[in-house]
Amino acid sequence: MLTQYKIGDLVLAKLGTTPLVGVVVYKDIKRSRYLIRFSGVQQDYYAEDELMPYTPYENAWKKP
């Protein structure tokens, strides 16, 4: 029940077919959803199983 992420964590969220990096800004306990903000004007609610932790340097060293 909303224990995997805390406010301020970076996450990967799928928006359409493209995964986007966002930040957790709110936990809606009643709806079991996180509010993820992608930019100053773009945000949406996601269930915990729709998110993945994001590490900025994880993909930096992988070859294409």
WOSULPE-V464867 format. One record per backbone hydrogen bond with DSSP energy under -1.0 kcal/mol. CO is the residue of the C=O (numbers start at 1). NH is the residue of the N-H. Records with the same first field share a line. If there is no record, write none. Layout:
CO = NH  NH
This chain:
6 = 9
9 = 24
10 = 54
11 = 22
12 = 52
13 = 20
15 = 18
18 = 15
20 = 13
22 = 11
23 = 37
24 = 8
26 = 35
27 = 29
28 = 32  33
33 = 28
34 = 46
35 = 25
36 = 44
37 = 23
42 = 38  39
44 = 36
46 = 34
47 = 50
48 = 51
52 = 12
55 = 58
